[in-house]
Amino acid sequence: MRKGILFILLTAIFGNACNKNQASDAIVAQVGEKTLTWAELEDVIPNNSSPEDSINLSETYIKDWVREQVVLRQAEENLSDEQKNFDELIENYRKSLLTYSYEQELVRQKLDTNVNEEEIEKYYNDNIKNFELKDYIVKVKFCALSSDSKDLKQMKKLFYSTESGDLVKWEALCIEKQAAYYFDEDRWMLWEDLIKKIPLEIFDVESFLKKNKSIELERNGNTHFISFLDYQLSGSQSPLSFEREKIKDMIINKRKIELLTRMREDLYQQAMEKKEVEIFTNKK
């Protein structure tokens, strides 16, 4: 860059990077009237850096600083005073941050996040038309084991067994053999989430679910055992058990909105009652 716009004292960095007696106010880079001092540079270099790392980090930081200052200088020279006046923007941002911080603290202190089952059921029943499935959901059990494993036969036997003791043995075998597996009889899973976990390629999901209670397939050297415990079709009414956590969040969010609305109105009324507010209107 042209002399007078950029002046970099590389020797101050690369020749004396480890010199502890270097004056903290020594200038190591300059763009116009803006300067980067040794003290500022030293703050961004970790104390445990080797001399070589210190030099590399210093060089990178200086280049980035120079590029930033060059752009800032160009902006300063080419924007009007009005375009460079951010006082109103900064003040609005400050007010937003203050309001947000106060509201978050109020919510932390005052918001009741306990939602009982009766409230959840009431919300579900009152808004039943809003709970329509946009995807297929299933309750599923599955596992995958290497197709050449000597434990494949035992895995299959335990997987399909209806004995409660065999379920424990199946999970233990999956863990022992580091087999991928999943089972939660109470939890619904979206179909799109299921096919991310197992290599199913189904074009007519509805027909597939109606016809198959369980399947086995081999993909990429692994044998997959899959059992469908229950399913709900896309477009049907979403079960409460699938929507429970979502409803809980909606109830809490509704309380939050009500809390903040009440807070704003209370503060307004208090200010009016204390005559801390004056509203001037022009009467014709």
C-alpha positions in Angstrom: 0.0 0.0 0.0 1.0 3.6 -0.4 3.4 5.2 2.0 1.5 7.3 4.5 -1.6 5.1 4.3 0.0 1.9 5.7 3.1 1.6 7.7 4.0 -1.8 9.3 7.0 -2.3 11.6 7.4 -6.0 11.0 10.8 -6.0 12.8 9.1 -5.0 16.0 7.1 -8.2 15.8 9.1 -10.8 14.0 12.5 -9.6 15.1 11.6 -9.1 18.8 8.5 -11.2 19.3 10.0 -12.6 22.5 11.5 -9.4 23.8 9.8 -8.8 27.2 11.3 -5.3 27.4 9.5 -4.1 24.3 7.7 -0.9 25.1 4.0 -1.5 25.4 3.1 1.6 23.4 5.3 0.8 20.4 3.5 1.0 17.2 3.5 -2.2 15.1 1.1 -1.2 12.4 -0.5 2.0 11.2 -3.3 2.9 8.7 -3.7 6.7 8.4 -4.0 8.0 12.0 -5.1 4.6 13.4 -2.4 2.6 15.1 -2.0 -0.9 16.5 0.3 -1.0 19.5 2.5 -3.8 20.8 0.3 -4.0 24.0 -2.8 -4.5 21.9 -1.1 -7.2 19.8 0.3 -8.9 22.9 -3.2 -9.3 24.4 -4.3 -11.6 21.6 -1.3 -13.9 21.7 -1.6 -16.7 24.2 1.1 -16.7 26.8 2.1 -20.3 26.2 2.7 -19.8 22.4 6.0 -20.8 21.0 8.1 -18.1 19.2 7.1 -19.6 15.8 3.4 -19.6 16.8 3.6 -16.1 18.1 5.0 -14.8 14.9 2.4 -16.6 12.8 -0.5 -15.4 15.0 1.0 -11.9 15.0 1.3 -11.8 11.3 -2.3 -13.0 10.8 -3.7 -10.5 13.3 -1.9 -7.6 11.8 -3.1 -8.4 8.3 -6.7 -8.7 9.5 -6.4 -5.5 11.5 -5.0 -3.6 8.5 -7.7 -4.9 6.2 -10.4 -3.8 8.6 -8.9 -0.3 9.1 -8.5 0.2 5.3 -12.2 -0.6 4.8 -13.2 1.6 7.8 -11.1 4.5 6.4 -12.7 4.1 3.0 -16.2 4.2 4.6 -15.3 7.3 6.7 -14.1 9.2 3.6 -17.0 8.2 1.4 -20.1 8.4 3.6 -21.9 11.6 4.5 -22.1 12.8 8.1 -25.8 11.8 8.1 -25.0 8.3 6.9 -22.3 7.9 9.6 -24.6 9.1 12.4 -25.7 5.9 14.3 -26.7 7.7 17.5 -30.4 6.9 17.1 -29.7 3.4 16.0 -27.4 2.7 18.9 -29.9 4.3 21.4 -32.7 2.2 20.0 -30.6 -0.9 20.3 -29.7 0.0 23.8 -33.3 0.4 24.8 -34.2 -2.9 23.2 -31.4 -4.6 25.2 -32.5 -3.0 28.4 -36.1 -4.0 27.9 -35.2 -7.5 26.9 -32.9 -8.0 29.9 -35.5 -6.7 32.3 -38.2 -8.9 30.8 -36.0 -12.0 30.9 -35.3 -11.4 34.6 -39.0 -10.9 35.3 -39.8 -14.1 33.5 -37.1 -15.9 35.4 -38.5 -14.7 38.7 -42.2 -14.8 38.1 -43.1 -17.2 35.4 -44.8 -20.4 36.6 -43.5 -23.2 34.5 -45.4 -26.0 36.2 -48.0 -27.5 33.9 -50.2 -30.3 35.1 -51.8 -33.1 33.0 -55.3 -31.6 33.4 -54.2 -28.3 31.8 -52.5 -30.2 28.9 -55.6 -32.4 28.3 -57.9 -29.3 28.3 -55.7 -27.4 25.9 -55.5 -30.5 23.6 -59.3 -31.0 23.6 -60.0 -27.2 23.2 -57.7 -27.1 20.2 -58.2 -30.6 18.8 -58.6 -29.3 15.2 -55.1 -27.8 15.3 -53.5 -31.1 16.0 -53.3 -32.8 12.6 -50.2 -34.9 11.7 -48.1 -33.5 8.9 -46.1 -36.7 8.7 -46.4 -40.4 9.6 -45.4 -41.3 13.2 -44.5 -44.7 14.5 -43.6 -46.5 17.8 -40.7 -48.7 16.8 -38.1 -51.1 18.0 -35.1 -51.8 15.9 -31.4 -53.0 15.9 -28.7 -53.6 13.4 -25.8 -56.1 13.6 -23.1 -57.2 11.2 -24.5 -59.9 8.9 -21.5 -62.1 9.5 -21.7 -62.0 13.3 -22.0 -65.3 15.1 -24.5 -63.7 17.4 -27.0 -62.8 14.6 -29.3 -65.8 15.3 -29.4 -65.1 19.1 -30.0 -61.4 18.3 -33.0 -62.3 16.1 -34.4 -64.6 18.7 -34.2 -62.1 21.5 -35.5 -59.3 19.3 -38.8 -61.0 18.5 -39.3 -62.6 21.9 -42.3 -61.4 24.0 -40.7 -62.4 27.3 -39.9 -59.4 29.5 -36.6 -61.1 30.6 -35.5 -61.4 27.0 -36.0 -57.7 26.4 -33.3 -57.1 29.0 -31.1 -59.7 27.4 -31.6 -58.2 24.0 -30.6 -54.7 25.2 -27.6 -56.2 27.0 -26.5 -58.1 23.8 -26.9 -54.9 21.7 -24.6 -53.0 24.1 -22.1 -55.8 24.3 -21.8 -56.2 20.5 -22.0 -52.4 20.0 -25.1 -52.9 17.8 -27.2 -49.9 16.9 -30.5 -50.2 18.6 -33.6 -48.3 19.7 -36.7 -49.1 21.8 -39.1 -46.8 23.6 -42.6 -48.2 23.7 -44.1 -44.9 24.9 -42.5 -42.5 22.4 -43.6 -41.7 18.9 -41.0 -41.1 16.2 -41.5 -39.1 13.0 -41.1 -41.2 9.9 -38.6 -38.8 8.5 -36.5 -39.3 11.7 -36.7 -43.0 11.5 -35.4 -43.2 7.9 -32.4 -41.2 9.0 -31.5 -44.0 11.4 -32.3 -47.1 9.3 -31.9 -47.5 5.5 -35.6 -47.8 4.6 -36.6 -46.8 1.1 -40.4 -46.7 1.0 -42.4 -44.9 -1.6 -45.9 -45.7 -0.3 -45.5 -45.3 3.5 -49.2 -45.7 4.3 -49.4 -49.0 2.4 -46.2 -50.2 3.9 -47.2 -49.5 7.5 -50.6 -51.2 7.0 -49.0 -54.4 5.6 -45.9 -54.7 7.8 -45.7 -55.3 11.5 -42.0 -56.2 11.3 -39.3 -56.5 8.6 -35.7 -57.6 8.2 -33.4 -56.2 5.7 -29.7 -56.3 4.9 -27.8 -53.1 3.9 -24.1 -52.4 3.7 -23.1 -55.6 5.5 -25.6 -55.2 8.4 -28.8 -57.0 9.1 -31.6 -54.8 10.4 -34.5 -56.0 12.5 -37.4 -53.6 12.7 -40.7 -54.0 14.5 -43.6 -51.5 14.3 -45.5 -51.4 17.6 -48.0 -48.7 16.5 -48.4 -46.0 13.8 -50.5 -43.0 12.9 -51.0 -41.8 9.3 -50.2 -38.4 8.0 -53.3 -36.2 8.0 -54.9 -38.0 10.9 -55.4 -36.6 14.4 -52.2 -36.3 16.3 -52.3 -38.3 19.6 -52.0 -36.4 22.8 -48.9 -38.4 23.8 -47.1 -37.0 20.7 -48.2 -33.4 21.3 -47.7 -33.3 25.1 -44.4 -31.5 25.3 -45.4 -29.1 22.5 -48.6 -28.3 24.4 -46.7 -27.7 27.6 -44.4 -25.3 25.8 -47.4 -23.5 24.3 -49.1 -23.1 27.7 -45.9 -21.7 29.2 -45.4 -19.3 26.3 -49.0 -18.1 26.7 -48.3 -17.5 30.4 -45.1 -15.6 29.4 -47.0 -13.3 27.0 -49.7 -12.6 29.6 -47.1 -11.9 32.3 -45.2 -9.4 30.1 -48.4 -7.8 28.9 -49.6 -7.4 32.5 -46.3 -6.0 33.5 -46.4 -3.3 30.9 -49.9 -2.3 31.7 -49.2 -2.3 35.5 -46.2 0.0 35.0 -48.2 2.3 32.8 -51.1 2.5 35.3 -48.7 3.1 38.2 -46.9 5.9 36.4 -50.2 7.5 35.6 -51.5 7.2 39.1 -48.3 8.7 40.5 -48.6 11.5 37.9 -45.1 10.6 36.5 -46.6 10.9 33.0 -47.7 14.0 31.2 -49.3 13.9 27.8 -49.6 17.1 25.9 -52.1 17.4 23.1 -53.0 20.4 21.0 -56.6 21.4 21.3 -58.1 23.3 18.5 
